[in-house]
Structures are given as structure tokens and as C-alpha cells.
Amino acid sequence: MINAAAYHFTHVEDPRGLADHLHEAAASAELKGTVLVAVEGINLFLAGEEQPLHAFVDALRADPRFAGLQVKYSASTRQPFAQLKVKVKPEIISFRHPQATPLAVDGRAPSIDPATLARWLGQGGRDDNGRAVVMLDTRNQQEVEHGTFAGALTLPITRFTELPDALLPHRDALRDATVVSFCTGGIRCEKAALWMRQDGMDNVLQLEGGILNYFEQVGGLGYEGNCFVFDERVALDPQLRPQVE
């Protein structure tokens, strides 16, 4: 089985129509998992046989709105999802800050690629200007328990919408650092980075593609433990191997 995780911000004028189309396409390919559709784009976690899954992704990218869709792939010995769910939501991840989307502002928040981050962590947690690098985990406590970057700032939250209040006591301490927000696949750290920059924290970057892209590109340098995923595999190690087969 091949597992695909992806999100993409783009204007969707008819979320229900797109959701119905994607449900039909995924069902025809015998894929299972979850697809969230909103006016701001899509967020998906799907698994299935390799050829039908790649055909589904190729067909989605053939739509000009999703031509730039970036997908993180991993393997499993069995189907990790019980069923297929395609839902229309107000947001592709609930945050409740309407301006925290690249569609509402002047593009995406600045990002850092995995190779550069690995180099910074390998040179003592300093960026190329000598500033301290602080890794900011935007995931919830349950996810953090499975693993996170060494020394990362983690927050006592159970849902993403709680992040702004939980971050408040740390803002002064982060003022002189280069803050790198991260999450599983990139969507939460992207929204968080946008919100923080809009709220006066112009020293924030997002980790491009999240932990899964970091694992895929450079492995586990600087990371301790596994990365929680929202399916029956429970978590993936830095070689993208499932905790539960």
C-alpha cells in the first residue's frame, strides 16, 4: 500500500462539487482515507495500490488549480484507513483566523527547506546569521508524545485553535531567535507562521512540507522519536516506517 499526504491552498468556488468529484474518483480507484475540501483548497490523506493512487494524484494535478500539489508518500503493508471520507469544511484545517491563509495575504509565509534546516541544526542550532534557531511545534500534546525535534518549544494544546493563546507567554523569549514552525505535513505550521507574522513576529519561518518531508529528504537529524499520523499506523519513524504494521 502507498500512503499519500498533501494539501494545497487555492480558490475553490464550488467545494461541494469538487468534493463529489473527488469522492467518485477516489472510490473508483479503491482508495481510502480522508479528503477535506474548503473554499481555500484541499487537505488529503489517502492510501491504496500504487498505480491507482498515482493516477488519482496525476488527475488532480491536471486541474490547473492543483498543478503545484506537493505529495508526501510512504508505504505500509496493509490499508491503514477503514473507509473513504470526503468532507466539505469551512477550512482545510480549523484555525479560525481568516487571514491565516496565503489566499488572503501576499502569498505564503517564508519557508525553510529540510536540507537547510538540517544544516542549521547540525551547526549547533544557529542560522546562517548566527541567530539561535527555535523549533516551534504546532501540533497537539498527543502528537508530541510520540516525538518532536530535540529542544523544540511544545505547547500544552489539544487542538490547533488553542495555539495563539498558548504561544502568548513565550513571545518575548522568541523575539531574538529564528523561529521555525513545524507540524506533520506542513498545513498547520504554514497557517501558524502566517498568523504569527501578521501578529508582529517577522522572525518566523515554516518548515516546508512538515516533518514528513523532513524525514523523506534528510532523515531524522535532530529529531527524537517518531511522527504521529492520523491512521492505523499510529506513527512513522524517520525512515517513514510505520509503528504498527
N, C-alpha and C positions, 0 to 999 in steps of 0.2 A: 504494500500500500504506500502511496505517496501522499503526503500532507502538504497543503498549501495555506499560507497565511499572508494576507495582503489587505491594504487599504488604499484608498485614493480619493483625494478631495477634488470634486468637480461639480459644476452646477447640474442638478438633475431636476428637470421641470415636472416630470411625472414619475415620482418614486413608486407609486403603486404599479404602474405599467411596467417599469423596469423590474420590480420585484417579481411580478408574474412571469415575465420573460426569463429571468434568471432561474426561477424555480423550475420552469419547464425544461430549460437547458440542463440544469444540474441533475434533475430527476432522470432525464433521458440518458445521461452519462453514468447513472447509478452512483452519483456522488452523495455523500452525507456530510453533515456539519451545519454551520450557521452562516447565513449571509444577512447583513444589516444594510438597509438602503434608506437614505435620507436625502433631503434637498441638497446637502453638502457633499454627497458622494456615497461610497460603499466601503464596507468592512467585512472581510470574509475569512472563515476558517473552514476548509473543505478537505476531504480525503476520498481517495478512490484509486482505481487502477491507473497506472501511469499514462497510457495513451489517451483515455477519455478525459482525464484531468487536464493534461496539457492542451487537448483540443478545446476544452471549455475555456481555459485561460487565453488561448490564441483567438478564439471567437470574441471574447470580451475585449481584448486589445484591438480588435478590428474596428470597434466603435471608437471614433476619434476622441471621445471624452475620456476613454480609458487607455489610450495608446501608451501612456507613460506608467502604467501599473507595474509596480515592483513587487515580486512574489518571493517569499522565503519558503524553501522546500525542505522537508525532512521525511524520513522513511519510518515505517512501522511494519510489524509482521502481521498485523490484523487491523480491521477497521476500528478506529478509536471513537467514532461517533455512533450513537444509537439510531439517529434519524436525520432527516434533512429539514431545516427550518429556514425560511426566508421571511424576514420581517421588515416592515416599514417603521422607522423610528424618527423622532424629531432631530436626533443627532446620531452619527455613526459610532460615537461613544459619548455617553452623557457627561457633560461638564457644567452646563447651564451658564456659560459665559459666551454670549452670541458672537462677540468679536474675536474669540479664540479659534479662528479658522483662517487659513490662507485666502479663502474666498472673500473675506470681509476686510482684509487689510492688504498691504502692498506685498503680497507673496508670502512665502514660508519664512519661518524663523531660521536664522543661520544654523547650519548643521556641522557636525564633525564626522568624518568617515572612520570606520573601525581601525584602519591601519594607523591613522594619525593619533587616535586615542590610545592605541596600544603603545605607540612610541612615547607619548606623554607619560603614561603610567610607568613605562619601563625606565624613564629618566627621572624617577623619584616623584612622580605626581606633579610635574611642572609643565606649563605650556611653553611655547617657543619664545615667549617674552619673560619667562621666569616666574610667572604668576602661579600660585597654588591652584591645582585643579580639584574641585569638589564634585564628586559624583552624587547626583540627586535622584533618588529612587522615587518614581511617581506611582508605583504600584501599591497595593494594599498589604496589610500585615501578613495575611495568609500566604501571599505570594513570596514576600520577603523571607519568610521562614525557610523556604526551600533553597535560597541562595541569593546573593547580590554581590556587587563589586566590593572588594575589600575597602573598609573605611568609609563606605557610602553613607550619606545622610539619608536615613529612612524615617518615615513619618507614621505616627500612630493613627492610620486611617483604615476604614473598612470599605470605603468607596471613593472613587476618583473625585466626586464633587466636594469632598471634605478637604482636598489639598490646599486651597488658598488659605483657609483659617489655620491649618496645621503648620503651614510654612511661615506664618507671621512671626513667631518668636525667633526664627533663625535668620531673618533678612539682614540684620546689621552685621552678623558674623560672616555673611556671604559677600559683603559689599566689595571686598578687595580680591576676591577669587574669580577664577573662570569656572562657572557652574555648567556642568554637563548633565542635562536631564535625560533619563532613560526609562524604558519600560520594556515590555515583552517584544512587541513588533514595531513600535515607533509611533503609534497614533496618540497615546496619552502623553508621551514626552513632547510630541510636536505641539499639541494643544497647550500643555503646561508652559512650554517655552514661549509660545506666542502671548499667552496671558501674562507671564512674568515680565516680558519685555514691554508690553503695553502698560504694565503697572510700575514702570520705572527701573526694572532690573535689566539693563542693557548689556550685562556681562554673562548672559545665558546662551548656551548652545544646546541643540538637540542631538542625541546620538542617532545617526542615520540608520533607519531600519531596526532600531532597538537591539535588545540582547540577542535575538535570533540571528540577525545579520552579523553581529559581532562574532558570535560563535562560528558562523559559516565562513566569515572572511579571515579571522585571525585565531580562532580557538578560545581558550579560557584564560588568557593572560590577565591577571589582576582580578579575576572573578572567583568567588568562593561558593562552591555548591552547584546546584542545578537551577534551571529556569522553569518555573511553574507554567504549565499550559492548561488551557480550559477544555480538556478532553480526557479520555480514559487512560492516556499515557501518564498522566499526573505531572511529570516534569521531564525536561531534556537535559542531558549533560552537555559539556562544551563540544563534544563530538556529535551532538544532535541525536544521541541515542536515548530511547525512552526509559524512564524509570520502571515502568510497568509494560511488559511485552503483551 
